[in-house]
Amino acid sequence: MARSKEQNDRMRESRKEKIRNAALLQFVKQGLFATRIQDIAAQAGIAQGLLYHYYSSKDEIFVDLINEALDKTIAASYSVRDMETGPGEKIRFALERLVDTIENSQTFLDTCRLITQAINSTAIPIDAQDLIQEKRNIPYQVIEAIMAAGQKEGTIVAGDPKMLSILFWTSINGLAIYYSTNNNRDVELDYRIIASMFLTEN
């Protein structure tokens, strides 16, 4: 029996996800330039020729990974912004979820490393550079607005909201990088320690 269009679409997306996951592992381990398209195909467990049905080059996969990661972060930021609760609770909730993700998602850790590598390199595809330039500041702006609103209601500490937003995101990214590059994970992460930097009452 022939597969339906929906089944074909699901299969195609499943294969693309497998390719993206394989590429993420290779890029984090070897870097963009040392990674070969055949490395990605082997990691994904598919033929190199089949991979080219989905992506024309490793650069295209790299750009797709960067775009997906930025879009997910932006969507999550907007989701927190739109919660029907006060700014302080939004910050508390966001930190709790992010710290939990750091502890439980290797993909999140690898993605943070990939984004950091991309931001700190000028030798990445121009499309990736453009995406970073266009999208990277949006989550910072969202958290900055929440911090400012929290200061007005007295639940967020005093200080430049932009600086607080930078501290929020760099704390999360720093923890993710540490966890991604350090096998010693005997210290249990506690989001409340980070939250105490921002909340007037923790």
Contact map, one row per residue, 1 for C-alpha under 8 A:
1110000000000000000000000000000000000000000000000000000000000000000000000000000000000000000000000000000000000000000000000000000000000000000000000000000000000000000000000000000000000000000000000000000000
1111000000000000000000000000000000000000000000000000000000000000000000000000000000000000000000000000000000000000000000000000000000000000000000000000000000000000000000000000000000000000000000000000000000
1111101100000000000000000000000000000000000000000000000000000000000000000000000000000000000000000000000000000000000000000000000000000000000000000000000000000000000000000000000000000000000000000000000000
0111111100000000000000000000000000000000000000000000000000000000000000000000000000000000000000000000000000000000000000000000000000000000000000000000000000000000000000000000000000000000000000000000000000
0011111110000000000000000000000000000000000000000000000000000000000000000000000000000000000000000000000000000000000000000000000000000000000000000000000000000000000000000000000000000000000000000000000000
0001111111000000000000000000000000000000000000000000000000000000000000000000000000000000000000000000000000000000000000000000000000000000000000000000000000000000000000000000000000000000000000000000000000
0011111111100000000000000000000000000000000000000000000000000000000000000000000000000000000000000000000000000000000000000000000000000000000000000000000000000000000000000000000000000000000000000000000000
0011111111110000000000000000000000000000000000000000000000000000000000000000000000000000000000000000000000000000000000000000000000000000000000000000000000000000000000000000000000000000000000000000000000
0000111111111000000000000000000000000000000000000000000000000000000000000000000000000000000000000000000000000000000000000000000000000000000000000000000000000000000000000000000000000000000000000000000000
0000011111111100000000000000000000000000000000000000000000000000000000000000000000000000000000000000000000000000000000000000000000000000000000000000000000000000000000000000000000000000000000000000000000
0000001111111110000000000000000000000000000000000000000000000000000000000000000000000000000000000000000000000000000000000000000000000000000000000000000000000000000000000000000000000000000000000000000000
0000000111111111000000000000000000000000000000000000000000000000000000000000000000000000000000000000000000000000000000000000000000000000000000000000000000000000000000000000000000000000000000000000000000
0000000011111111100000000000000000000000000000000000000000000000000000000000000000000000000000000000000000000000000000000000000000000000000000000000000000000000000000000000000000000000000000000000000000
0000000001111111110000000000000000000000000000000000000000000000000000000000000000000000000000000000000000000000000000000000000000000000000000000000000000000000000000000000000000000000000000000000000000
0000000000111111111000000000000000000000000000000000000000000000000000000000000000000000000000000000000000000000000000000000000000000000000000000000000000000000000000000000000000000000000000000000000000
0000000000011111111100000000000000000000000000000000010000000000000000000000000000000000000000000000000000000000000000000000000000000000000000000000000000000000000000000000000000000000000000000000000000
0000000000001111111110000000000000000000000000000000000000000000000000000000000000000000000000000000000000000000000000000000000000000000000000000000000000000000000000000000000000000000000000000000000000
0000000000000111111111000000000000000000000100000000000000000000000000000000000000000000000000000000000000000000000000000000000000000000000000000000000000000000000000000000000000000000000000000000000000
0000000000000011111111100000000000000001100100000010000000000000000000000000000000000000000000000000000000000000000000000000000000000000000000000000000000000000000000000000000000000000000000000000000000
0000000000000001111111110000000000000000000000000000000000001000100000000000000000000000000000000000000000000000000000000000000000000000000000000000000000000000000000000000000000000000000000000000000000
0000000000000000111111111000000000000000000100000000000000000000000000000000000000000000000000000000000000100000000000000000000000000000000000000000000000000000000000000000000000000000000000000000000000
0000000000000000011111111100000000000001101100000000000000000000000000000000000000000000000000000000000000000000000000000000000000000000000000000000000000000000000000000000000000000000000000000000000000
0000000000000000001111111110000000000001001000000000000001001100000000000000000000000000000000000000000000000000000000000000000000000000000000000000000000000000000000000000000000000000000000000000000000
0000000000000000000111111111000000000000000000000000000000000000100000000000000000000000000000000000000000000110010000000000000000000000000000000000000000000000000000000000000000000000000000000000000000
0000000000000000000011111111100000000000000000000000000000000000000000000000000000000000000000000000000000000100000000000000000000000000000000000000000000000000000000000000000000000000000000000000000000
0000000000000000000001111111111000100011001000000000000000000000000000000000000000000000000000000000000000000000000000000000000000000000000000000000000000000000000000000000000000000000000000000000000000
0000000000000000000000111111111100100000000000000000000000000000000000000000000000000000000000000000000000000000010000000000000000000000000000000000000000000000000000000000000000000000000000000000000000
0000000000000000000000011111111000000000000000000000000000000000000000000000000000000000000000000000000000000100110000000000000000000000000000000000000000000000000000000000000000000000000000000000000000
0000000000000000000000001111111000000000000000000000000000000000000000000000000000000000000000000000000000000000000000000000000000000000000000000000000000000000000000000000000000000000000000000000000000
0000000000000000000000000111111111100000000000000000000000000000000000000000000000000000000000000000000000000000000000000000000000000000000000000000000000000000000000000000000000000000000000000000000000
0000000000000000000000000111111111100000000000000000000000000000000000000000000000000000000000000000000000000000000000000000000000000000000000000000000000000000000000000000000000000000000000000000000000
0000000000000000000000000010011111100000000000000000000000000100000000000000000000000000000000000000000000000000000000000001000000000000000000000000000000000000000000000000000000000000000000000000000000
0000000000000000000000000000011111110000000000000000000000000000000000000000000000000000000000000000000000000000000000000000000000000000000000000000000000000000000000000000000000000000000000000000000000
0000000000000000000000000000011111110000000000000000000000000000000000000000000000000000000000000000000000000000000000000000000000000000000000000000000000000000000000000000000000000000000000000000000000
0000000000000000000000000110011111111011000000000000000000000000000000000000000000000000000000000000000000000000000000000000000000000000000000000000000000000000000000000000000000000000000000000000000000
0000000000000000000000000000000011111111000000000000000001000000000000000000000000000000000000000000000000000000000000000000000000000000000000000000000000000000000000000000000000000000000000000000000000
0000000000000000000000000000000000111111100000010000000011000000000000000000000000000000000000000000000000000000000000000000000000000000000000000000000000000000000000000000000000000000000000000000000000
0000000000000000000000000000000000011111110000010000000000000000000000000000000000000000000000000000000000000000000000000000000000000000000000000000000000000000000000000000000000000000000000000000000000
0000000000000000000000000100000000111111111000000000000000000000000000000000000000000000000000000000000000000000000000000000000000000000000000000000000000000000000000000000000000000000000000000000000000
0000000000000000001001100100000000111111111100000000000000000000000000000000000000000000000000000000000000000000000000000000000000000000000000000000000000000000000000000000000000000000000000000000000000
0000000000000000001001000000000000001111111111110010000000000000000000000000000000000000000000000000000000000000000000000000000000000000000000000000000000000000000000000000000000000000000000000000000000
0000000000000000000000000000000000000111111111110000000000000000000000000000000000000000000000000000000000000000000000000000000000000000000000000000000000000000000000000000000000000000000000000000000000
0000000000000000000001100100000000000011111111000000000000000000000000000000000000000000000000000000000000000000000000000000000000000000000000000000000000000000000000000000000000000000000000000000000000
0000000000000000011011000000000000000001111111000000000000000000000000000000000000000000000000000000000000000000000000000000000000000000000000000000000000000000000000000000000000000000000000000000000000
0000000000000000000000000000000000000000111111100000000000000000000000000000000000000000000000000000000000000000000000000000000000000000000000000000000000000000000000000000000000000000000000000000000000
0000000000000000000000000000000000000000111111110110000000000000000000000000000000000000000000000000000000000000000000000000000000000000000000000000000000000000000000000000000000000000000000000000000000
0000000000000000000000000000000000000000110011111110000000000000000000000000000000000000000000000000000000000000000000000000000000000000000000000000000000000000000000000000000000000000000000000000000000
0000000000000000000000000000000000001100110001111111000000000000000000000000000000000000000000000000000000000000000000000000000000000000000000000000000000000000000000000000000000000000000000000000000000
0000000000000000000000000000000000000000000000111111100000000000000000000000000000000000000000000000000000000000000000000000000000000000000000000000000000000000000000000000000000000000000000000000000000
0000000000000000000000000000000000000000000001111111110000000000000000000000000000000000000000000000000000000000000000000000000000000000000000000000000000000000000000000000000000000000000000000000000000
0000000000000000001000000000000000000000100001111111111000000000000000000000000000000000000000000000000000000000000000000000000000000000000000000000000000000000000000000000000000000000000000000000000000
0000000000000000000000000000000000000000000000011111111110000000000000000000000000000000000000000000000000000000000000000000000000000000000000000000000000000000000000000000000000000000000000000000000000
0000000000000000000000000000000000000000000000001111111100000000000000000000000000000000000000000000000000000000000000000000000000000000000000000000000000000000000000000000000000000000000000000000000000
0000000000000001000000000000000000000000000000000111111100000000000000000000000000000000000000000000000000000000000000000000000000000000000000000000000000000000000000000000000000000000000000000000000000
0000000000000000000000000000000000000000000000000011111111011000000000000000000000000000000000000000000000000000000000000000000000000000000000000000000000000000000000000000000000000000000000000000000000
0000000000000000000000000000000000000000000000000001111111010000000000000000000000000000000000000000000000000000000000000000000000000000000000000000000000000000000000000000000000000000000000000000000000
0000000000000000000000000000000000001000000000000001001111111000000000000000000000000000000000000000000000000000000000000000000000000000000000000000000000000000000000000000000000000000000000000000000000
0000000000000000000000100000000000011000000000000000001111111100000000000000000000000000000000000000000000000000000000000000000000000000000000000000000000000000000000000000000000000000000000000000000000
0000000000000000000000000000000000000000000000000000000011111110000000000000000000000000000000000000000000000000000000000000100000000000000000000000000000000000000000000000000000000000000000000000000000
0000000000000000000000000000000000000000000000000000001111111111000000000000000000000000000000000000000000000000000000000000000000000000000000000000000000000000000000000000000000000000000000000000000000
0000000000000000000100100000000000000000000000000000001011111111100000000000000000000000000000000000000000000000000000000000000000000000000000000000000000000000000000000000000000000000000000000000000000
0000000000000000000000100000000100000000000000000000000001111111110000000000000000000000000000000000000000000000000000000000000100000000000000000000000000000000000000000000000000000000000000000000000000
0000000000000000000000000000000000000000000000000000000000111111111000000000000000000000000000000000000000000000000000000000101100000000000000000000000000000000000000000000000000000000000000000000000000
0000000000000000000000000000000000000000000000000000000000011111111100000000000000000000000000000000000000000000000000000000000000000000000000000000000000000000000000000000000000000000000000000000000000
0000000000000000000100010000000000000000000000000000000000001111111110000000000000000000000000000000000000000000000000000000000000000000000000000000000000000000000000000000000000000000000000000000000000
0000000000000000000000000000000000000000000000000000000000000111111111000000000000000000000000000000000000000000011000000000000100110000000000000000000000000000000000000000000000000000000000000000000000
0000000000000000000000000000000000000000000000000000000000000011111111100000000000000000000000000000000000000000000000000000000100100000000000000000000000000000000000000000000000000000000000000000000000
0000000000000000000000000000000000000000000000000000000000000001111111110000000000000000000000000000000000000000000000000000000000000000000000000000000000000000000000000000000000000000000000000000000000
0000000000000000000000000000000000000000000000000000000000000000111111111000000000000000000000000000000000000010000000000000000000000000000000000000000000000000000000000000000000000000000000000000000000
0000000000000000000000000000000000000000000000000000000000000000011111111100000000000000000000000000000000000000000000000000000000010011000000000000000000000000000000000000000000000000000000000000000000
0000000000000000000000000000000000000000000000000000000000000000001111111110000000000000000000000000000000000000000000000000000000000010000000000000000000000000000000000000000000000000000000000000000000
0000000000000000000000000000000000000000000000000000000000000000000111111111000000000000000000000000000000000000000000000000000000000000000000000000000000000000000000000000000000000000000000000000000000
0000000000000000000000000000000000000000000000000000000000000000000011111111100000000000000000000000000000000000000000000000000000000000001000000000000000000000000000000000000000000000000000000000000000
0000000000000000000000000000000000000000000000000000000000000000000001111111110000000000000000000000000000000000000000000000000000000010011000000000000000000000000000000000000000000000000000000000000000
0000000000000000000000000000000000000000000000000000000000000000000000111111111000000000000000000000000000000000000000000000000000000000000000000000000000000000000000000000000000000000000000000000000000
0000000000000000000000000000000000000000000000000000000000000000000000011111111100000000000000000000000000000000000000000000000000000000000000000000000000000000000000000000000000000000000000000000000000
0000000000000000000000000000000000000000000000000000000000000000000000001111111110000000000000000000000000000000000000000000000000000000001001100000000000000000000000000000000000000000000000000000000000
0000000000000000000000000000000000000000000000000000000000000000000000000111111111000000000000000000000000000000000000000000000000000000001001000000000000000000000000000000000000000000000000000000000000
0000000000000000000000000000000000000000000000000000000000000000000000000011111111100000000000000000000000000000000000000000000000000000000000000000000000000000000000000000000000000000000000000000000000
0000000000000000000000000000000000000000000000000000000000000000000000000001111111100000010011000000000000000000000000000000000000000000000000000000000000000000000000000000000000000000000000000000000000
0000000000000000000000000000000000000000000000000000000000000000000000000000111111100000010000000000000000000000000000000000000000000000000001100100000000000000000000000000000000000000000000000000000000
0000000000000000000000000000000000000000000000000000000000000000000000000000011111110000000000000000000000000000000000000000000000000000000000000000000000000000000000000000000000000000000000000000000000
0000000000000000000000000000000000000000000000000000000000000000000000000000001111111000010000000000000000000000000000000000000000000000000000000000000000000000000000000000000000000000000000000000000000
0000000000000000000000000000000000000000000000000000000000000000000000000000000001111100000000000000000000000000000000000000000000000000000000000000000000000000000000000000000000000000000000000000000000
0000000000000000000000000000000000000000000000000000000000000000000000000000000000111110110000000000000000000000000000000000000000000000000000000000000000000000000000000000000000000000000000000000000000
0000000000000000000000000000000000000000000000000000000000000000000000000000000000011111110000000000000000000000000000000000000000000000000000000000010000000000000000000000000000000000000000000000000000
0000000000000000000000000000000000000000000000000000000000000000000000000000000000001111111000000000000000000000000000000000000000000000000000000110110000110000000000000000000000000000000000000000000000
0000000000000000000000000000000000000000000000000000000000000000000000000000000000000111111100000000000000000000000000000000000000000000000000000010010000110000000000000000000000000000000000000000001000
0000000000000000000000000000000000000000000000000000000000000000000000000000000000001111111110000000000000000000000000000000000000000000000000000000000000000000000000000000000000000000000000000000000000
0000000000000000000000000000000000000000000000000000000000000000000000000000000110101111111111000000000000000000000000000000000000000000000000000100000000000000000000000000000000000000000000000000000000
0000000000000000000000000000000000000000000000000000000000000000000000000000000000000011111111100000000000000000000000000000000000000000000000000100000000000000000000000000000000000000000000000010000000
0000000000000000000000000000000000000000000000000000000000000000000000000000000000000001111111110000000000000000000000000000000000000000000000000000000000000000000000000000000000000000000000010010000000
0000000000000000000000000000000000000000000000000000000000000000000000000000000100000000111111111000000000000000000000000000000000000000000000000000000000000000000000000000000000000000000000000000000000
0000000000000000000000000000000000000000000000000000000000000000000000000000000100000000011111111100000000000000000000000000000000000000000000000000000000000000000000000000000000000000000000000000000000
0000000000000000000000000000000000000000000000000000000000000000000000000000000000000000001111111110000000000000000000000000000000000000000000000000000000000000000000000000000000000000000000100110000000
0000000000000000000000000000000000000000000000000000000000000000000000000000000000000000000111111111000000000000000000000000000000000000000000000000000000000000000000000000000000000000000000110000000000
0000000000000000000000000000000000000000000000000000000000000000000000000000000000000000000011111111100000000000000000000000000000000000000000000000000000000000000000000000000000000000000000000000000000
0000000000000000000000000000000000000000000000000000000000000000000000000000000000000000000001111111110000000000000000000000000000000000000000000000000000000000000000000001000000000000000000000000000000
0000000000000000000000000000000000000000000000000000000000000000000000000000000000000000000000111111111000000000000000000000000000000000000000000000000000000000000000000001000000000000000011100000000000
0000000000000000000000000000000000000000000000000000000000000000000000000000000000000000000000011111111100000000000000000000000000000000000000000000000000000000000000000000000000000000000000000000000000
0000000000000000000000000000000000000000000000000000000000000000000000000000000000000000000000001111111110010000000000000000000000000000000000000000000000000000000000000000000000000000000000000000000000
0000000000000000000000000000000000000000000000000000000000000000000000000000000000000000000000000111111111011000000000000000000000000000000000000000000000000000000000000000001100100000000000000000000000
0000000000000000000000000000000000000000000000000000000000000000000000000000000000000000000000000011111110000000000000000000000000000000000000000000000000000000000000000000000000100000000010000000000000
0000000000000000000000000000000000000000000000000000000000000000000000000000000000000000000000000001111111000000000000000000000000000000000000000000000000000000000000000000000000000000000000000000000000
0000000000000000000000000000000000000000000000000000000000000000000000000000000000000000000000000000111111111000000000000000000000000000000000000000000000000000000000000000000000000000000000000000000000
0000000000000000000000000000000000000000000000000000000000000000000000000000000000000000000000000000010111111100000000000000000000000000000000000000000000000000000000000000000000010000000000000000000000
0000000000000000000010000000000000000000000000000000000000000000000000000000000000000000000000000000000011111110000000000000000000000000000000000000000000000000000000000000000000000000000000000000000000
0000000000000000000000000000000000000000000000000000000000000000000000000000000000000000000000000000110011111111000000000000000000000000000000000000000000000000000000000000000100000000000000000000000000
0000000000000000000000000000000000000000000000000000000000000000000000000000000000000000000000000000010011111111100000000000000000000000000000000000000000000000000000000000000110110000000000000000000000
0000000000000000000000011001000000000000000000000000000000000000000000000000000000000000000000000000000001111111110000000000000000000000000000000000000000000000000000000000000000010000000000000000000000
0000000000000000000000010000000000000000000000000000000000000000000010000000000000000000000000000000000000111111111000000000000000000000000000000000000000000000000000000000000000000000000000000000000000
0000000000000000000000000000000000000000000000000000000000000000000000000000000000000000000000000000000000011111111100000000000000000000000000000000000000000000000000000000100110000000000000000000000000
0000000000000000000000000001000000000000000000000000000000000000000000000000000000000000000000000000000000001111111110000000000000000000000000000000000000000000000000000000000110010000000000000000000000
0000000000000000000000010011000000000000000000000000000000000000010000000000000000000000000000000000000000000111111111000000000000000000000000000000000000000000000000000000000000000000000000000000000000
0000000000000000000000000000000000000000000000000000000000000000010000000000000000000000000000000000000000000011111111100000000000000000000000000000000000000000000000000000000000000000000000000000000000
0000000000000000000000000000000000000000000000000000000000000000000000000000000000000000000000000000000000000001111111110000000000000000000000000000000000000000000000000000000000000000000000000000000000
0000000000000000000000000000000000000000000000000000000000000000000000000000000000000000000000000000000000000000111111111000000000000000000000000000000000000000000000000000000000000000000000000000000000
0000000000000000000000000000000000000000000000000000000000000000000000000000000000000000000000000000000000000000011111111101000110000000000000000000000000000000000000000000000000000000000000000000000000
0000000000000000000000000000000000000000000000000000000000000000000000000000000000000000000000000000000000000000001111111100000010010000000000000000000000000000000000000000000000000000000000000000000000
0000000000000000000000000000000000000000000000000000000000000000000000000000000000000000000000000000000000000000000111111100000000000000000000000000000000000000000000000000000000000000000000000000000000
0000000000000000000000000000000000000000000000000000000000000000000000000000000000000000000000000000000000000000000011111111000000000000000000000000000000000000000000000000000000000000000000000000000000
0000000000000000000000000000000000000000000000000000000000000000000000000000000000000000000000000000000000000000000001111111000010000000000000000000000000000000000000000000000000000000000000000000000000
0000000000000000000000000000000000000000000000000000000000000000000000000000000000000000000000000000000000000000000000001111100000000000000000000000000000000000000000000000000000000000000000000000000000
0000000000000000000000000000000100000000000000000000000000000000000000000000000000000000000000000000000000000000000001001111110110000000000000000000000000000000000000000000000000000000000000000000000000
0000000000000000000000000000000000000000000000000000000000100010000000000000000000000000000000000000000000000000000000000011111110000000000000000000000000000000000000000000000000000000000000000000000000
0000000000000000000000000000000000000000000000000000000000000000000000000000000000000000000000000000000000000000000000000001111111000000000000000000000000000000000000000000000000000000000000000000000000
0000000000000000000000000000000000000000000000000000000000000010000000000000000000000000000000000000000000000000000000000000111111100000000000000000000000000000000000000000000000000000000000000000000000
0000000000000000000000000000000000000000000000000000000000000110011000000000000000000000000000000000000000000000000001000001111111110000000000000000000000000000000000000000000000000000000000000000000000
0000000000000000000000000000000000000000000000000000000000000000000000000000000000000000000000000000000000000000000001100101111111111000000000000000000000000000000000000000000000000000000000000000000000
0000000000000000000000000000000000000000000000000000000000000000000000000000000000000000000000000000000000000000000000000000011111111100000000000000000000000000000000000000000000000000000000000000000000
0000000000000000000000000000000000000000000000000000000000000000011000000000000000000000000000000000000000000000000000000000001111111111000000000000000000000000000000000000000000000000000000000000000000
0000000000000000000000000000000000000000000000000000000000000000010001000000000000000000000000000000000000000000000000100000000111111111000000000000000000000000000000000000000000000000000000000000000000
0000000000000000000000000000000000000000000000000000000000000000000000000000000000000000000000000000000000000000000000000000000011111111100000000000000000000000000000000000000000000000000000000000000000
0000000000000000000000000000000000000000000000000000000000000000000000000000000000000000000000000000000000000000000000000000000001111111100000000000000000000000000000000000000000000000000000000000000000
0000000000000000000000000000000000000000000000000000000000000000000001100100000000000000000000000000000000000000000000000000000000111111110000000000000000000000000000000000000000000000000000000000000000
0000000000000000000000000000000000000000000000000000000000000000000001000000000000000000000000000000000000000000000000000000000000111111111100000000000000000000000000000000000000000000000000000000000000
0000000000000000000000000000000000000000000000000000000000000000000000000000000000000000000000000000000000000000000000000000000000001111111110000000000000000000000000000000000000000000000000000000000000
0000000000000000000000000000000000000000000000000000000000000000000000000100000000000000000000000000000000000000000000000000000000000011111111000000000000000000000000000000000000000000000000000000000000
0000000000000000000000000000000000000000000000000000000000000000000000001100110000000000000000000000000000000000000000000000000000000001111111100000000000000000000000000000000000000000000000000000000000
0000000000000000000000000000000000000000000000000000000000000000000000000000000000000000000000000000000000000000000000000000000000000001111111110000000000000000010011001000000000000000000000000000000000
0000000000000000000000000000000000000000000000000000000000000000000000000000000000000000000000000000000000000000000000000000000000000000111111111000000000000000010010000000000000000000000000000000000000
0000000000000000000000000000000000000000000000000000000000000000000000000000110010000000000000000000000000000000000000000000000000000000011111111100000000000000000000000000000000000000000000000000000000
0000000000000000000000000000000000000000000000000000000000000000000000000000100010000000000000000000000000000000000000000000000000000000001111111110000000000000000010000000000000000000000000000000000000
0000000000000000000000000000000000000000000000000000000000000000000000000000000000000000000000000000000000000000000000000000000000000000000111111111000000000000110110000000000000000000000000000000000000
0000000000000000000000000000000000000000000000000000000000000000000000000000000000000000000000000000000000000000000000000000000000000000000011111111100000000000100000000000000000000000000000000000000000
0000000000000000000000000000000000000000000000000000000000000000000000000000000010000010011000000000000000000000000000000000000000000000000001111111110000000000000000000000000000000000000000000000000000
0000000000000000000000000000000000000000000000000000000000000000000000000000000000000011000000000000000000000000000000000000000000000000000000111111111000010000100110000000000000000000000000000000000000
0000000000000000000000000000000000000000000000000000000000000000000000000000000000000000000000000000000000000000000000000000000000000000000000011111111100010000100000000000000000000000000000000000000000
0000000000000000000000000000000000000000000000000000000000000000000000000000000000000010000000000000000000000000000000000000000000000000000000001111111110000000000000000000000000000000000000000000000000
0000000000000000000000000000000000000000000000000000000000000000000000000000000000000111000000000000000000000000000000000000000000000000000000000111111111110000000000000000000000000000000000000000000000
0000000000000000000000000000000000000000000000000000000000000000000000000000000000000000000000000000000000000000000000000000000000000000000000000011111111111100000000000000000000000000000000000000000000
0000000000000000000000000000000000000000000000000000000000000000000000000000000000000000000000000000000000000000000000000000000000000000000000000001111111100000000000000000000000000000000000000000000000
0000000000000000000000000000000000000000000000000000000000000000000000000000000000000000000000000000000000000000000000000000000000000000000000000000111111110000000000000000000000000000000000000000000000
0000000000000000000000000000000000000000000000000000000000000000000000000000000000000000000000000000000000000000000000000000000000000000000000000000011111111000000000000000000000000000000000000000000100
0000000000000000000000000000000000000000000000000000000000000000000000000000000000000011000000000000000000000000000000000000000000000000000000000000011111111000000000000000000000000000000000000000001110
0000000000000000000000000000000000000000000000000000000000000000000000000000000000000011000000000000000000000000000000000000000000000000000000000011011011111100000000000000000000000000000000000000011100
0000000000000000000000000000000000000000000000000000000000000000000000000000000000000000000000000000000000000000000000000000000000000000000000000000001001111110000000000000000000000000000000000000111100
0000000000000000000000000000000000000000000000000000000000000000000000000000000000000000000000000000000000000000000000000000000000000000000000000000001000011111000000000000000000000000000000000000000000
0000000000000000000000000000000000000000000000000000000000000000000000000000000000000000000000000000000000000000000000000000000000000000000000000000000000001111101100000000000000000000000000000000000000
0000000000000000000000000000000000000000000000000000000000000000000000000000000000000000000000000000000000000000000000000000000000000000000000000000000000000111111100000000000000000000000000000000000000
0000000000000000000000000000000000000000000000000000000000000000000000000000000000000000000000000000000000000000000000000000000000000000000000011011000000000011111110000000000000000000000000000000000000
0000000000000000000000000000000000000000000000000000000000000000000000000000000000000000000000000000000000000000000000000000000000000000000110010000000000000001111111000000000000000000000000000000000000
0000000000000000000000000000000000000000000000000000000000000000000000000000000000000000000000000000000000000000000000000000000000000000000000000000000000000011111111100000000000000000000000000000000000
0000000000000000000000000000000000000000000000000000000000000000000000000000000000000000000000000000000000000000000000000000000000000000000000010010000000000011111111110000000000000000000000000000010000
0000000000000000000000000000000000000000000000000000000000000000000000000000000000000000000000000000000000000000000000000000000000000000000110110010000000000000111111111000000000000000000000000000000000
0000000000000000000000000000000000000000000000000000000000000000000000000000000000000000000000000000000000000000000000000000000000000000000100000000000000000000011111111100000000000000000000000000000000
0000000000000000000000000000000000000000000000000000000000000000000000000000000000000000000000000000000000000000000000000000000000000000000000000000000000000000001111111110000000000000000000000000000000
0000000000000000000000000000000000000000000000000000000000000000000000000000000000000000000000000000000000000000000000000000000000000000000000000000000000000000000111111111000000000000000000000000000000
0000000000000000000000000000000000000000000000000000000000000000000000000000000000000000000000000000000000000000000000000000000000000000000100000000000000000000000011111111100000000000000000000000000000
0000000000000000000000000000000000000000000000000000000000000000000000000000000000000000000000000000000000000000000000000000000000000000000000000000000000000000000001111111110000000000000000000000000000
0000000000000000000000000000000000000000000000000000000000000000000000000000000000000000000000000000000000000000000000000000000000000000000000000000000000000000000000111111111000000000000000000100000000
0000000000000000000000000000000000000000000000000000000000000000000000000000000000000000000000000110000000000000000000000000000000000000000000000000000000000000000000011111111100000000000000000000000000
0000000000000000000000000000000000000000000000000000000000000000000000000000000000000000000000000000000000000001000000000000000000000000000000000000000000000000000000001111111110000000000000000000000000
0000000000000000000000000000000000000000000000000000000000000000000000000000000000000000000000000000000000000000000000000000000000000000000000000000000000000000000000000111111111000000000000000000000000
0000000000000000000000000000000000000000000000000000000000000000000000000000000000000000000000000000010000000000000000000000000000000000000000000000000000000000000000000011111111100000000000000000000000
0000000000000000000000000000000000000000000000000000000000000000000000000000000000000000000000000000010000011001100000000000000000000000000000000000000000000000000000000001111111110000000000000000000000
0000000000000000000000000000000000000000000000000000000000000000000000000000000000000000000000000000000000001001100000000000000000000000000000000000000000000000000000000000111111111000000000000000000000
0000000000000000000000000000000000000000000000000000000000000000000000000000000000000000000000000000000000000000000000000000000000000000000000000000000000000000000000000000011111111100000000000000000000
0000000000000000000000000000000000000000000000000000000000000000000000000000000000000000000000000000011000001000000000000000000000000000000000000000000000000000000000000000001111111110100000000000000000
0000000000000000000000000000000000000000000000000000000000000000000000000000000000000000000000000000000001001100100000000000000000000000000000000000000000000000000000000000000111111110000000000000000000
0000000000000000000000000000000000000000000000000000000000000000000000000000000000000000000000000000000000000000000000000000000000000000000000000000000000000000000000000000000011111110000000000000000000
0000000000000000000000000000000000000000000000000000000000000000000000000000000000000000000000000000000000000000000000000000000000000000000000000000000000000000000000000000000001111111100000000000000000
0000000000000000000000000000000000000000000000000000000000000000000000000000000000000000000000000000000000000000000000000000000000000000000000000000000000000000000000000000000000111111100000000000000000
0000000000000000000000000000000000000000000000000000000000000000000000000000000000000000000000000000000000000000000000000000000000000000000000000000000000000000000000000000000000000111111000000000000000
0000000000000000000000000000000000000000000000000000000000000000000000000000000000000000000000000000000000000000000000000000000000000000000000000000000000000000000000000000000000100111111100000000000000
0000000000000000000000000000000000000000000000000000000000000000000000000000000000000000000000000000000000000000000000000000000000000000000000000000000000000000000000000000000000000001111100000000000000
0000000000000000000000000000000000000000000000000000000000000000000000000000000000000000000000000000000000000000000000000000000000000000000000000000000000000000000000000000000000000001111110000000000000
0000000000000000000000000000000000000000000000000000000000000000000000000000000000000000000000000000000000000000000000000000000000000000000000000000000000000000000000000000000000000000111111000000000000
0000000000000000000000000000000000000000000000000000000000000000000000000000000000000000000000000010001000000000000000000000000000000000000000000000000000000000000000000000000000000000001111100000000000
0000000000000000000000000000000000000000000000000000000000000000000000000000000000000000000000000010000000000000000000000000000000000000000000000000000000000000000000000000000000000000000111111100000000
0000000000000000000000000000000000000000000000000000000000000000000000000000000000000000000000110010000000000000000000000000000000000000000000000000000000000000000000000000000000000000000011111110000000
0000000000000000000000000000000000000000000000000000000000000000000000000000000000000000000100010000000000000000000000000000000000000000000000000000000000000000000000000000000000000000000001111111000001
0000000000000000000000000000000000000000000000000000000000000000000000000000000000000000000000000000000000000000000000000000000000000000000000000000000000000000000000000000000000000000000001111111100000
0000000000000000000000000000000000000000000000000000000000000000000000000000000000000000000000100000000000000000000000000000000000000000000000000000000000000000000000000010000000000000000001111111110000
0000000000000000000000000000000000000000000000000000000000000000000000000000000000000000001100100000000000000000000000000000000000000000000000000000000000000000000000000000000000000000000000111111111001
0000000000000000000000000000000000000000000000000000000000000000000000000000000000000000000000000000000000000000000000000000000000000000000000000000000000000000000000000000000000000000000000011111111111
0000000000000000000000000000000000000000000000000000000000000000000000000000000000000000000000000000000000000000000000000000000000000000000000000000000000001000000000000000000000000000000000001111111000
0000000000000000000000000000000000000000000000000000000000000000000000000000000000000000000000000000000000000000000000000000000000000000000000000000000000011000000100000000000000000000000000000111111100
0000000000000000000000000000000000000000000000000000000000000000000000000000000000000001000000000000000000000000000000000000000000000000000000000000000000111000000000000000000000000000000000000011111111
0000000000000000000000000000000000000000000000000000000000000000000000000000000000000000000000000000000000000000000000000000000000000000000000000000000001111000000000000000000000000000000000000001011111
0000000000000000000000000000000000000000000000000000000000000000000000000000000000000000000000000000000000000000000000000000000000000000000000000000000000100000000000000000000000000000000000000001001111
0000000000000000000000000000000000000000000000000000000000000000000000000000000000000000000000000000000000000000000000000000000000000000000000000000000000000000000000000000000000000000000000010011001111
